[in-house]
Amino acid sequence: MRLQKVAQTDALTGIGNRRWLMSMLPAQLPMGSAIAQLDLDHFKHINDRFGHAAGDRVLRAAAEALGSELRGSDLLARWGGEEFLVYLPDARPSTQPPWPSACAARCRASASPKPGRTSL
């Protein structure tokens, strides 16, 4: 069981990986469900300017921000690199929290260098 958890968890962020998400998705997506693919803009610039350790911190912060905005029924996984996938089993507009904009704001805030700092 431990080996399976390791195989299905992204080591950097602690969230599910692509393998895990694929095992959790229904064979056919039900009506009213959705999959959102999220990509961190300018991620290469972050790695190039601040280094890979800073990029890793940004990925962890993004995973935490995304996870905190989702409902218990939603699934979040790191798809690869700076891409995340979210499965929303009930994506009707009336049931959706405004998580995309809230999450984007949290990611920006956590990834921005603090005043007087030259690194993330």
GIZI-V238717 format. One record per residue. N is the residue number from 1. RES is the residue in three letters. PHI is phi as a letter, one per 30 degrees, with the letter a starting at -180 (none if undefined). OMEGA is omega in radians with two decimals (none if undefined). Layout:
# GIZI-V238717
n=(N;N)
res=(RES;RES)
phi=(PHI;PHI)
omega=(OMEGA;OMEGA)
This chain:
# GIZI-V238717
n=(1;2;3;4;5;6;7;8;9;10;11;12;13;14;15;16;17;18;19;20;21;22;23;24;25;26;27;28;29;30;31;32;33;34;35;36;37;38;39;40;41;42;43;44;45;46;47;48;49;50;51;52;53;54;55;56;57;58;59;60;61;62;63;64;65;66;67;68;69;70;71;72;73;74;75;76;77;78;79;80;81;82;83;84;85;86;87;88;89;90;91;92;93;94;95;96;97;98;99;100;101;102;103;104;105;106;107;108;109;110;111;112;113;114;115;116;117;118;119;120)
res=(MET;ARG;LEU;GLN;LYS;VAL;ALA;GLN;THR;ASP;ALA;LEU;THR;GLY;ILE;GLY;ASN;ARG;ARG;TRP;LEU;MET;SER;MET;LEU;PRO;ALA;GLN;LEU;PRO;MET;GLY;SER;ALA;ILE;ALA;GLN;LEU;ASP;LEU;ASP;HIS;PHE;LYS;HIS;ILE;ASN;ASP;ARG;PHE;GLY;HIS;ALA;ALA;GLY;ASP;ARG;VAL;LEU;ARG;ALA;ALA;ALA;GLU;ALA;LEU;GLY;SER;GLU;LEU;ARG;GLY;SER;ASP;LEU;LEU;ALA;ARG;TRP;GLY;GLY;GLU;GLU;PHE;LEU;VAL;TYR;LEU;PRO;ASP;ALA;ARG;PRO;SER;THR;GLN;PRO;PRO;TRP;PRO;SER;ALA;CYS;ALA;ALA;ARG;CYS;ARG;ALA;SER;ALA;SER;PRO;LYS;PRO;GLY;ARG;THR;SER;LEU)
phi=(none;d;d;d;d;d;d;c;c;d;d;d;c;i;c;d;c;e;e;d;d;d;d;c;d;d;e;b;d;d;e;i;c;a;b;c;c;c;b;d;d;i;d;e;d;d;d;d;d;c;j;d;d;d;e;d;d;d;d;d;d;d;d;d;d;d;e;d;c;c;d;d;d;d;c;b;b;d;d;l;h;c;c;b;b;b;c;c;d;b;c;d;e;d;c;d;d;d;d;d;d;d;d;d;d;d;d;d;d;d;c;d;d;d;e;i;c;c;b;d)
omega=(3.14;3.13;3.11;3.12;3.11;-3.11;-3.06;-3.12;3.05;-3.04;-3.09;-3.02;-3.11;3.10;3.12;3.09;-3.12;-3.13;-3.14;-3.10;3.14;3.12;-3.10;-3.10;3.04;3.14;3.05;3.13;3.14;3.04;3.11;3.09;-3.13;3.01;3.10;3.05;-3.08;-3.11;3.13;3.13;3.02;-3.10;3.12;3.11;3.12;3.12;-3.10;-3.05;-3.01;3.14;-3.07;3.09;3.09;3.09;3.09;3.11;3.11;3.13;3.11;3.13;3.12;3.13;3.12;3.14;3.12;-3.11;-3.10;-3.11;-3.06;3.07;-3.14;-3.12;-3.13;3.12;3.13;3.09;2.97;-3.06;3.12;3.14;3.13;-3.13;3.08;3.03;3.08;3.03;3.14;-3.07;3.10;-3.02;3.08;-3.10;-3.10;-3.09;-3.04;2.96;-3.14;-3.01;-3.10;-3.12;3.13;-3.13;3.12;3.13;3.12;3.12;3.13;-3.11;-3.09;-3.11;-3.10;3.05;3.11;3.13;3.13;3.13;3.10;3.09;-3.14;none)
